[in-house]
Amino acid sequence: MSEMTTEILEQNLGRIVLVRLKGGKSLRGKLKGFDQHLNLVLEETEDNTASDNVRKLGMIIVRGDNVVLISPPPR
């Protein structure tokens, strides 16, 4: 993971991020932690894959090799 990626993730700790996963899942949650493999700890997580059926997941760990995209909130 590049220094720039680490810096961006550190700046967004405690903020809501959108995470897209392989297979098309879309998660939204508060970024609580991450490691060099891009494993993520998300809190207050929601599964937004089906916009008409948002599921609350709570605190989860997302394995880094499933992550396609992490989008920080707009500033």
N, C-alpha and C positions, 0 to 999 in steps of 0.2 A: 504494500500500500504506500502511495506517495506521501511526501510531507504535506503537500497541499490538501490531499484528501483528509489526512489526520487533522490538520488545522481547521478545515471546514466542519468536520464532525465535532471537534472540541468546541467550536463556537456555537454549535447548535445543541449541545447537551442541555437537557431540561426543556427543550422546545419541541413542538409538534412537528413531525416529519411524515412525509408520504413515502412508503416503501413498496416498490413493485417487485414481485417474485416470479421465478420461472413458473410456467403454467398459468400465468395471467392473474394470480391473486394480487390484490391491492390492500395494503394495510396502512392505517393512520394511527400514530401514537407518539407519546412523549419519549424522546431518546434519553435513556438513563445511562447507557454505557455501550462500549464497543471494544474490539481488540484488533490485532494486526490481520486477522483472517476475515474481517468485516462481519464477524458474529455481532449481533445487535441485541441489546436489552431494551425492550419497549414497555412502557407503562401506559395504562388507560387506553389500550389498543382496541381499535375497531377494524373489522374486516369489511371493507367498502367495495368488494368485488362486484356484488350485485347492489346497485344503488337503491333499489326498492326494498332491500333486506339487509340492513346494516347489523352485524353481529358484534356484540361487545365481548372481547377476549381477555381483558385485564392485562396483567403483566406476563410477557412472553419473551422467549429467546428465539431469535431468528438465526439460523445457520447461514454463515456468510456465502457459501457457494450457491445458495438459492436466491441471493439478492441480485436483481437486474439493475435497479435504479433506486437512489435515495434522493428525495427532493426536499431541501430545506424550505422553511416558510418564506414568503416574500418579505422583504425588509421595507 
